[in-house]
Amino acid sequence: MSENTTLVKWGIAGLGNIAKRFATALTQHSAHGELYAVASRDSERANAFGQNFGCELSYGSYEEMANNPDVDAVYIATVHPYHKPLAELFLSHNKHVLVEKPAFTNLADWLAMKALADKYGVLLLEAMKTVAFPAYRELKSYLSENNIQVTSIEAGFGNEHDYDPNLFIFNPELSGGATLDVGVYGLWFYYDLCRSLGVTPSEPKVEMSSLYKQSNVDTDSLFTFFQGIEGKISASIVSNLPRSATLRGPELTITIRDKWWNPETIDIEYQGTKHTIQHKVVGNGFEFEIDHMSQLIRDNKTDSDVLLSDISLQVIETMERALMNAGFGHLTKIKTSEK
């Protein structure tokens, strides 16, 4: 794009609940992007979604949207196994791509798609909205500018669900399970903070279990890091876990309140003084990653200093290895060519 004030024309591929949240942020709270097109394998669903969000271009196939030269960027919001074929489709049509987390379920797919993005000179980023929130970005700046030592990080993401084979989180054919669905948040949080603080993390000890053996997915996982910055990163799809996250260090306690993955209020107690970082969010938070990527596109950038590709690689590699070692490797290897 030649003019850095032009709104980025976004398309959405896959029109489920998370796509609705993305579209809400894009149409109501984005400063740099607009909803230009939507696509689904079901044309009626695409039409209804488009009408609901005031989008005139709706497609009953992903190829049709890929062939529209006016679409600048595509948000992929399908279930995990469809991320790779859709990323391949849109990248090869010169579209910038934002893939809902986890971007891919195995390292080989990430490396292949990143190479494809580099070939076409377009962005490929993972939609980890947490790290784009203003409060989180201010926290990282505060830690760095004050040279504060963090010795431990604890964060969990878990919600109680009764077993239902119709829910994708319990479906192994859709790469369900706790680690890939919500564990990705905590691992991103941990690795991103380590990177920001200049600390190289150790290999984690991993514990995984399945409350419902018939599901053949992990329902609980715990990643424990013992060196560098100690870390306890937990995930569950069958239990409610605490919704705050805690960072500790010498004379330091930092608490990210409420849903830490949507950070708005961060309490800092350091060397006997108290400080609060607060950025109230008017929308649902998706607008921050939307506007960040839109600005990168307008500035002709091919990588991000917020949604870091190196962190995506690190998280995907860690999850894949952990699932393989725990007997859930099949969740990382689901292949589909459907587009």
Buried (B, 14 or more C-beta within 10 A) or exposed (E): BEEEEBBBBBBBBBBBEBBBBBBBBBBEBBEBBBBBBBBBBEBEBBBBBBEBBEBEBBBBBBEBBBEBEEBBBBBBBBBBBBBBBBBBBBBBBEBBBBBBBBBBBBBBBBBBBBEBBEEBEBBBBBBBBBBBBBBBBBBBEBBEEEEBBBEBBBBBBBBEBEBEEEBBBBBBEBBBBBBBBBBBBBBBBBBBBBBBBEBEBBEBEBBBBBBBEEBBBBBBBBBBBEEBBBBBBBBBBBBEBEBBBBBBBEEBEBBBBEBBBBBBBBBBBBEEEEEEBEBEBEBBBBBBBBBBBBBBBBEEEBBBEBBBBEBBBBBBBBBBBBBBEBEBBBBBBBEBEEB
